[in-house]
Amino acid sequence: MGIQIEFNPDLALRKFGTKGRLEDECLPKNIEAGKFYDFLKEGQRNYWFFGEIPLVETKGNGELSRPLASITIQRAIHLLKNGKMYTKGIYKVNEVYDIDDKTIHFEGINKII
């Protein structure tokens, strides 16, 4: 048995208020630039700390939205909760994007300025 680690090029959270999900597993009700938010993801995940990454909405099974915001991960820790591995952390919102905006803001993890 090996150590299962996932490397994530984005932070993918569920829609605000998703039934059966904790608040930190979901997007904030109102995403605001300059604010800090907590997140919680199941599994041992690694995120890029030295630059901005996209914040996206996930419906599960790899189904992701276009970037909703540009964020910077401030802190991430791994912990065991009820026998399951989780990654918990804090991210800062740098810029929020209009959902109807078709502008490309990221190419992979590289933010386009």
C-alpha positions in Angstrom: 0.0 0.0 0.0 1.4 3.4 -1.0 0.7 6.9 0.1 -2.1 8.4 -1.9 -1.5 12.1 -2.7 -3.3 14.3 -5.2 -1.7 17.4 -6.7 -4.4 20.0 -7.6 -3.8 22.8 -10.0 -7.0 24.5 -8.7 -9.2 24.6 -5.7 -12.5 22.9 -6.6 -15.4 23.4 -4.1 -19.1 22.5 -4.2 -21.9 25.0 -4.8 -22.8 27.0 -1.7 -25.3 25.1 0.5 -24.8 21.7 -1.2 -26.7 19.2 0.9 -24.5 16.7 2.8 -21.5 19.0 2.6 -19.9 21.0 5.3 -19.7 24.8 4.9 -15.9 24.7 4.3 -16.4 22.1 1.5 -18.5 24.6 -0.4 -17.9 27.9 -2.2 -18.8 31.0 -0.1 -22.3 32.5 -0.7 -20.7 35.7 -1.9 -17.1 35.6 -3.1 -15.3 38.9 -2.4 -11.8 40.0 -3.5 -9.5 40.6 -0.6 -11.2 38.2 1.8 -9.9 35.0 3.3 -12.0 31.8 3.4 -11.5 28.3 4.9 -11.7 25.2 2.8 -11.9 21.5 3.5 -11.2 18.7 0.9 -11.3 15.0 1.4 -7.9 13.3 0.7 -4.3 14.3 1.0 -3.9 17.2 -1.5 -1.1 19.4 -2.5 -1.6 22.9 -3.8 0.6 25.6 -5.4 1.6 28.2 -2.8 3.8 30.5 -4.8 1.2 32.0 -7.1 -2.4 32.4 -8.0 -4.6 29.4 -8.9 -8.2 29.2 -10.1 -11.1 28.7 -7.7 -13.7 26.5 -9.5 -17.0 24.8 -8.7 -17.1 21.1 -8.8 -20.1 18.9 -9.3 -18.0 15.8 -8.7 -16.3 13.3 -11.0 -14.0 15.9 -12.5 -16.9 18.1 -13.7 -15.5 21.6 -13.1 -16.7 25.1 -13.9 -14.7 27.9 -15.6 -12.6 29.8 -13.0 -14.8 31.8 -10.6 -11.9 33.7 -9.0 -8.2 33.9 -8.8 -7.0 32.8 -5.3 -3.8 32.3 -3.3 -3.6 29.4 -0.9 -2.3 30.8 2.4 -2.2 27.6 4.5 -3.0 23.9 4.1 -2.7 21.0 6.6 -3.5 17.3 6.4 -5.5 15.8 9.2 -7.4 12.6 10.1 -11.1 12.9 10.9 -13.2 9.8 11.7 -10.5 7.6 10.1 -10.4 9.7 6.8 -7.7 11.9 5.5 -8.6 15.6 4.8 -6.8 18.7 3.7 -7.9 21.9 5.4 -6.7 25.3 4.7 -7.2 29.0 4.0 -7.2 30.9 0.7 -7.3 34.6 -0.2 -9.4 35.8 -3.1 -7.4 38.1 -5.3 -9.9 38.7 -8.1 -13.5 37.6 -8.8 -14.7 36.8 -12.3 -18.1 37.3 -13.8 -19.7 33.9 -14.5 -20.7 35.0 -18.0 -17.2 36.4 -18.8 -15.6 34.3 -21.6 -12.1 35.8 -21.1 -9.5 33.2 -20.4 -7.9 34.0 -17.1 -5.7 30.9 -16.6 -3.7 28.6 -18.9 -3.2 25.6 -16.6 -2.0 27.1 -13.4 -0.5 30.1 -15.1 -2.6 33.3 -14.6 -2.9 35.3 -17.8 -2.4 39.0 -17.0 
